[in-house]
């Protein structure tokens, strides 16, 4: 017989290396036992991480743990479906809290939930947390690879959060480790495996404390172990009661039975007084006065109800006399209990009606209270500055969202929400673009167009790094549509033979102007083999060798300014600058190697200065290799998952494709926020990747999903 399996759990929390008395962000949640239901044999373990001010963070943790536990055990479906619903509810809770807070007070969250069921561990994660599961001596880390920007998105900033799911087997002696904070960054998987695999919970926690050092971290460690059963009582140990020997009795003389006398009528014998007393003790004594009063009220109500349902009684003249029934004595006790049996359902119905009526009154009172609070917040908007007014509007929208759940479709809620939304858009300078035209769709399987360039006013070049292709299109005279051409739009692809090379993977492309010694303006495409492919509409495609390619580690973004070629290598932490003789060795843009950390860079733009965009929304500005003043001001909703940055010598402004917020943001070149553009309808801004602004024609070209679009640039 296989042993019963259970778990042994331990946890700790460190702040700056100091062990905390209470661990508030870790929990093991079990389902509540409902009446007439057997408790499910599974537990939900979870660990949370929430940034921001420590004041009030414990309350956030308690709220998140309660919501995740309730949602999981009340949901139906598979384990992953219930985990997705629980984490989604936690994200909505934190999002609602952030909407009530000022931008600098908002919190980002991460969560790992695990469910252990029948030798299988189900892992669900969102945001920055880590989990480790050992099976037969091998430790696996979740997540197993580096996350994309969408996968790493934290809780509390957008709806439709991406949840990561994993699964692993476990057996006796295996361990499950949930951690948040700095432990996963400070210790390698090998060190963690050495600390916990094959160890009991106590020694393993001590090893993890050593690895955490002076950092902030929280840990939950679960070890799969057999459950000790209670000892059974041996049957041999039970002392049986001794049996008394039978006493031989003398023969008993029985009394002769008298013959029965036939009786004319059977008269029931009265119940003996002792039996009556026993029956009285068994049956409860009803409160006759109270019961009669309630019964009469119930009967009157039932009679009124039945009179409404039944047709009118006939007049006395129309009544047909019925024969009278013989008199039968009424048995009071029987009729009483029949009346009680009939009255109970009526009383239950009345109680249900009263409860629902009371709940409706409470809902209406809460609804009116929320409306009043929302109106109060909106009245304060005109009395304060923009930042504070925005906070009042977000709080009002929070009250209205709760009121909407109590009175769905109420016109008063809809009207107030529209007023608050419009005022919030006015403060955030949101411009809805109703004129958005798709120009081209890249429909081949696996296509992922992104970077785009427009040259000579009508030449449109689009780079698809997934398929390693460059497309060329031509705009018509309106600049709002493409010319219909009977030629293949693919200008260049991986694997093409371009003497003396075979084209490798395409890294990036730039448009080089006739400046700095260049005799012609051409398209330059960088391929992974270290060559530049120069495209001239009249001469075709030629190959230019690039010097110093042996230094490259991870070339990522290429740009051109005044004929010079700039190549950003994030792993090298350097921008290499090539003069028009691209075959010579480049010079370093940053004078001190490694001074600027380029990890996480997603795009770069050039005019006389260099602008570098990071995945976390930062923009750094450099002038001749030295940091230049630049700070984004006035943008209340921070950038989330930005994908592209554009400016040029001719452009007056900076443009950022903010994919996380489905918008394009316009800034001055000093960082002051001007306005933001959103799609008036449709999904054109749902997957922003590349953009190009033509301020001459007040047109904005962008790539979203697998389509190329054009729209207008509204005046500030």
N, C-alpha and C positions, 0 to 999 in steps of 0.2 A: 504493500500500500504506500503510495507516494505521500510525502509529508505535506502538510498545509503550508502555503506560502504567505508570508506577510512582509512588512517593511519596518526598518529601523531608520529613524530620521534624526538629523542634527543640523544646526544652523548657527551662523554668527554674522555680525556686521561690524565693519571697521570704518572709522572716520579718522583720516590722517594717521592710520596705524593704531589708533586706540579702540579697544573693544567696547561696544555699546551694550548696555544692559538689556535694552529691548530691540527686537528686530521686527520692524513694522511693515516691511515690504516683502515678506515671505509668508506663505500660508499653505496649509494642507486643508482642503475643504472637502467635507463629506456631505452627502445629501441628507436633508432632514427627514426623519421617519414620519410618514403620513399615516393617518388612521386607516386601518384595514389594508395597508400596503407594506410590503416587505422592502426594507432598505436595499438599494442597489449595492452590489459588492464591488465598488470601485471608488477611488479617491482621485481628486483633482489637486495637483501640486502646482504652485505658481510662484514666480518671482517678478517683481516690478522694479522699474527704475524711472524716476521722474526728476527732471531738472528744476532749477529755480530756487527761490528763497526757502530755506528749511522751515520757516514759520508757516504752518498750515499744510506742510507736506504730508504729515502723518494722517491728517484727515482725508487728504486725497487718496492715500494708500488704502485706508479703510473703505472708502467709497468704491474704489476700483475692485478690491477683493470681494466685497459684498455683491457687486454687480456681476462680476465674472462667475462667481459661484451660483448665484440665483439663475442667471441666464443659461448656464451649462446644464444644470440638473432639471430645469423646467423645459428645455428644448427637446425636440424629438428628432429622430434621424440618426445618422452615423456619428461616430466620435468626432470626425473632422468637421462635419456640418455643425455639430453643437459647439465645438471649439471656435469655429469661425463666427458663429452668432455671438458667443460670449465676448470674444475680443472686439468684435464690431461694436457691441454695446459699451465696452470700456472706452473705445475710441470716441464714441459719441458723447460720453460723459465728460471726458477730458476736453474735447472740442468745445462743448458748451461752457466749461469753466474758462477756457481761453477767450471765448467770445465776450465774456463778462470782464475780462482783464485788459489792462493797457498793454501795448506791445512789449514793453520791457518786463512785464510781469507774467507773460505767458510761459507755459511749461511744455516741454517735449517729453514723451514717455516711451518706454520699451517694456515688453512683457514676454515671458516664456511660460507656457502652460504645458504640463505633461499629464497624461492619463495612463495608468498601469492597468492592463486588463489581460488576463490569461497568457502571461509570458510575453506580451508585446507592449512596448512603450510608444505612445503616440505623442509627438512633439509639435507644438504650434508656437510660432514666434512672430513678433512684429516689433520693429525698432531695434535699438542697440542692446541686446542681451545675448548670452551664450549658454549652451547646454552641452554636456558631455555624457555619453552612455557607454559603459563597458559591457562587452559580451564575450565570454570565454577568454578573458585576459586581454582583449583588444579594445582600446578606447577610441571612440569616434566623436568628433567635434561637430556640433550643429550651430551655425551654418557651416557647410563643408567647403565652401569657396567664397571668394569676395563677392559682396552684394552689389547689385546695380543701385543707382540712385533711387529708383522707384521702390525696390525691395527694402532699402534701408530707411525709407521714410518713417519718421516717428509717429507715435500716437498723438492726437490732439490738434492736428492742423488741417486735415481734409477728410471728407467722407470717401468711402470706397477704398479703405486702407488695404494694401497688399499684405496678406498673411502667408507665412512660409510654413509648410508642413513636412515633417519627417517621420520615419518609423524605424524601430529597431527591436530586435529580440533581446530578452534578458532572462537569466536563470538565477539559481541560488548562488549567492556570493557576489553577484554583479552589482555595480553601483551606478547611480544616476546623479549628476552634479549640475545644479542650476546656479549661475553666477551673473552678477551685474557689477558695473564699476570697472576698475582697472585690472582685475586679476587676469582676464583673457588677454590683455595687451602685455602685461608684465611677464607672464609665464607661458612657455611654449607647451603645446599638447604633450610632448614627451615628459616634461617636468610634472605636469598635472597627472599624467598616467602613473608616473612613479610615486606620486603622493597619495593616490586614492585606490588604484587597482589592487585588489587582494587585501586591503586593509579594513579593519573595523572602523566604525564611524568616528570614535574618539580620536585615535591616532591620525586618521585621514584629515579631520578638521584641524588638528594641530599642524600638520604638514602644510595645509592650505594657508593657514595664518602666516606661516613662515614665508611662503611664496608671495603673499600679498604685500608684505613689507609695510611701507609707510603710506600706501595708497588708500583710497576709499573703495570699499567693496562689500558686497553682501553675498552670502553663500547658503545654499540648501543642499545637503547631501543625503541621499536616500540609498539604503542598502537592502537588497532583496534577501530575506532570511526566512528560515522555517519558523512556524508558530508552534510553541510548546503546548501540547495538549494536557488537559487535566487528568491525573491518574484515576484509573477506573477502580472501583471497589471489587475485590475478589469475592466470588460467591462463597468460597470456603470460609471466609472470615465472618460470615453472617451467623450469629448464634440463633439457632431456632428455638422457639418456645417449647418447653417440655410438655409432653402430652400426658395428662393424668390418666391413670389406669381406670378402665371401666369397672364400675361396681355392679356386681351381679345382683339384680333385683329379683324379689319374689314375684310370683305371678300376680297380676293385677286382676281383680274380679270386676268385670265391667257391669254397669247397671243395665238392665234390660230396657230396650227401646220401646217406648209406648207407641201404639199405632196413632198415625196422624188423623186428625179430625177434619173432615171436609167442611170448608167454610163457604158460606153463601157469597160473601163479598170480601175482597182482600182489602184490609185496612192497613195503610202504611204506618209503620211504627214511628213515633216521634223520635227525632234525633236527641241523643242523650245530651245532657247539659255539658259534659266534658268535651264532646265533639264540637258543640257550638262554640265553646270558648276557644278551641284550637283553630276553628275556621276564622273566628274574629281576629285572632293573633296573626294569621297568615295574610288576610286581606287588609289593605290599608284603609283607614277610616277617612272617607272624603269629607272635605269641608262643605257641608250641604248648602249652607247659605250662599257661599261664594260660588259654588258650582251651579246652583239654581239660577243665580243672577247671570252668570256667563252663558248658561245654556239658553235662557230666555232671549238674551241679546242675539246669540248666534242663530236661534230659530227664527226670530223676527227678521234678521237680515236675509236668511235663506228664503223665508217666505216671500219677502219683497222681491227678491231676485227671481224666484220662480213665477210670481204673478206677472212680472214683466215679460217673461218668455212665453207663458201659456196664453191661449186665446181667451177672449172675454167669456165669462160665465153666462149661461142662458138666463133669460128672465124667469121669474117664478112661474109664469103661465106656461112656459115652454118646458119646464122641468118634468121629467118622467119619474114618477115615484118608484123607488126600488124596495124590494121586500126587506123587511127588517131581519137582521141576523139574530140568531139566538144569543142570549146573554152568556158571556163567558167571564169568569173572574179575571181581573188584571193582575199580572204578577209584577209587582213593583220593582223588584231587583233586576229582573230580566230587561224590562223596558229602560231602566236607568242606564245599564251598560250599553244597550243598543244606542241610546241617545249620545252617550259619551263617544262611542265608536264613530258615529256620524259627525259629531261636532269637531273631533280632532282635525280632520282634513280642512274643515272650514276655518278653524283657528289658525292652522298652518298657512293657509292662503292669505289670511288677513295679515299675519305677521310678515310674510314675504312682501306683501304690498307696502306695509309700513316701512320695512327696511329699505326697499327700493326708493320709496318716496323720500326718506331721510337722506339717502345717498345722493339723490338728485338735488335736494336742497343744498347739501354740502358742496357738490360740484358747481352749482350755480354761484354759491357764495365765493368759492375759490376762483372761479372764472372772473367774476366782477372785481375781485381783489387784484388779480393779475392785470386786468385791463387798466385799473386805476394806477397800478405801479408803473406800467408801460407809459401811460400818458404823463405821469409825473416826470419820468426820465426824459421824455421827449420835450417837455416844457423847459427843462434846464438847458437844452441845446443852444438856444440863442443867447444865453447869459455867460458862456464860458468860451475859452479858446478852442481851436480846431481839435487838438489832441484829446482834451477832456470831453468835448462834445461827442467825439467818436466813441469814447468809452460809454457815455450815456446811451447812445444809439444802440450799441451792441448789447447793453444790458436790457434795453427795451425790447429788442428782438428776441432775447432769451425769454423774457416774460411772455411775449406773444407766442413763441413756439410752444411753451407749456400750455398757454390758454387754448391754442389750436387743438391740442389733444383732448381738451374738455368740451370744446364746442366746435367740432369740425364743420368747416364751410360757413362759419359765422361771418357775415359781411363786415361787422365792426373790426374783427381781427384782420381780415384781408385788407381793409382800408388802412389801418394803422401800420401793418407790415409794409404796404406799398409806400406810405409816407416815410417810414424809417429807412427803407431801402434806397429811395430816391435821395434822401438827405445824406445818407452814407456814401452813395456814389458821387454826390456833389463834392463832399469833403475829400474823397479818394480820387477825384477827377477822372472818373471812369467814362470813357467814350465808347458807346455801342456802335459798331460798324455794321450797317445793314447792306452795304454794297461790297460783297466779296465774291469774286469770280474765279472758278477753277480753270486753269489754263491747260494742264496736262496731267494724266494719271499714269504712273509707272506700275503696270499691272503684272509684271512677271513675278513668279513665285520667288520669295526670298528677297525681293527688292526693298531697299531702305535708303531712299535719297535723303541728302542732308545739305551739305555745303553748296552754296550757289553764288554765281558771279554774273553781273550784267556789264558788258563792255560795248563801247561804240554805240551806246543808246539802245541798240536792238538785239545784240548778241547775248543770248542767255545760256549759261553753262551750269549744269547740275552734276554734282559728284555723288555716285552711289557706291559707298565703301563696302556694302554687303556683297554686291555683285562685281565690285571693282570695275566700274564703268564711268565714263564721262559722256553726258548727253549734251547736244547743242540744239537750241531752238532759236527762231527769229521772231521778234515782235513785229506787228504790223504798224502802220502809220499812227494809229490811235494810242499805241503803247499799252493797250488794255486787252489785247488778244494776240495769239500766235498766228503766224503765217502758215497756211496749209501747204506743205511741201511733200513731194513724192520721193523722199530720200530717208534712209535710216537715220534716226536721230542719234545713234550711238557713234560718238566721235572716236573713242579709244576704249579698249578693254584689256584686262589681264590676259596674257598669253599671246597678244599680238606680236608679230615679228617686226621690230623696228631696228634696222641695222645700226649698230652691231649688237643689239640686245634683244632678249625676249622680255616683254613688259611683265614686271612682277606686280605685287599688290600695290594699289594706289593709296598714297598717304594723304595728300592734300593737293590743292591747286590754287594758283594766284594769277592775277593779271598784272603784268609788268609794263609800266609806261615807258615812253621814249624819253628817258632822263638818265643822268649820271653816266653817260657813255653808251647807253643803249640806242641803237639806230632805229628800232621798230618796237611797236607795242604788240605784245603777244601773250597768249595763254601759256603758262608754265605748269606742268603736272609732275609732281614728285612721286617716283616709284620706289619700292622698298630696296631695290638693288643699288641705289645710290646714284641714279641718273635723273636729269630733268628732261622731260619731253616737251619740246617747244612747238606750239601749233601756230602756223601761219596760213590764213585762208587761201593764199595763192600758192605757197610752196609746199604745203602739207605739214607733216610732223617730222621734226628732226630730234636728234639725241644730243644733249649737252652733259658731259661728265661734271660731277660735283666733287670738289676737293674736300678732304678731311672726313669722308663718310665713315672711316674706321673709328672715329670718336663717338659716333651716334650710339645711343643705347635704346631710346624709345622716342624717335621723332614723331611729333603729334600734330602740330599746327604750323602751317607755312603762310607767310604774308610778304607783301612787297611794298616798298616805299622809295620813290625817286630812283627806280631802277635796281635798288639793292634788294637782295633776297634774304628774308628772316626765317629762321627755322627754330621753333621752340621744342626742346627735348626735356620733358618733365623729369625723367630719371637722371639726366645729367645736371638738372637744376641750372640750366643755362639757355640763353637765346643766342644762336650762332648767326652772325651777320656776314653775308657774302656780297662782295662788289660784283658789278655786271660780268666780270670775268669769273664765272662761277667755278671754274676749275681750280682756282687758287685756294689756299687755306683760308678759313673764315676767321673773323675776330670775335672774341667774346663780348656780348653786349653788357653783361654785368662785370665790372672790373674785379670783384672779389668772388671767386668760385664758391658756390654753395651759400652765398649770403642771402639769396632769395629762395624760399621753398616753393617750388612749382608743382608739388604733388597736389592732385585734384583739379588742375587746370582743365577747362573744357573749351576755351576759345580765346582768341587774341585779335585785337584790332589796332590799326596804325593810322596816325596822321603824322604830324611832326613828333608825336609822342607815342608811347606804347601803353595800351590798356590790356590788362590780363583779367579774364573772368574765371572764377572758381565755381565748383559744383555747389558749395555752400552759400553762394550768393555774394561773396566778396568781389570787389573790383579793385585792383591795384593799378596805379598809374606811375609811369617812369619817364624821365626826361634824360636822354643820353646815358642810360644805365643807372641813374640815381632816382630814388623815390621822389615823387611829386605829390603835392597836396591833392587829396581826393577823398570825399566822404559823401555817401548817399544820404541826403537829407530830405525830409518831407514825405518819404514813402512809408506809410504806416503798415502796410502788409508786406513783410520782407519777401525777397526773392526765394522761390522754392523750386529746386531742380531747373536752374537756367541752362539753356542748351546752346545759345548762339549770341554773339555780340557783333554789332556793326557800327562803324563810323569811317570817315575818310577825310582827306584834306579838304574836299569840297563840301562835305556834310557839316551842318551846324550843330547837330545833336548826336547823342549816343542812343542806340536802340538795342534792347535786350529781349530775347525770346524766353519768357518765363513759362516753361512747360508745366510746372507744378501748379500754377494758378491760372493756366489757360489765358495768357495775356501777353501783349508786347508793351514794354515799358519804355518811355521816352525820358531821357535825362539830359541836362546840360553837360558840357565836358568838364565841369567842376563837380558834378554829382548831384545837383539840385533836381529834384523830381518835378517834372512838368505835367505829364498826363499818362494814362494807360489806356490801351485799346483792347476791347473784348468783342467777340463775335455777337452780333445782335441776335442771331438764331443759327441753328445748325451746329455742326461739329468741326468747323474749319480750324479752330484753335486748340483742339483737344490733344494733338501730338506735334507741337511746334519743334522744328529742328534747325532750320536755316533761314536767314532773312537778308534782304538787300533793300536799302531805302534810296529812292531817287527823289531828293528834295526839289530838284529842278521841275519835275513833273508832278510833285506831290503824290507820288505813288509808292506803295510798299509791296514788295514781292516777298513771298515766304513759302517755305516747304513745311507741310504738316501731314503726318501719316505717309501715304505714298502719292500725294498730289502736290502740284505746284499751283499757287494762287496769286492773285493780285487784288489789292484793295487801296483805298485812298488814305492819305495822311491828313487828318483834320488839323486845322489851324489851332494854335494854343489858345 
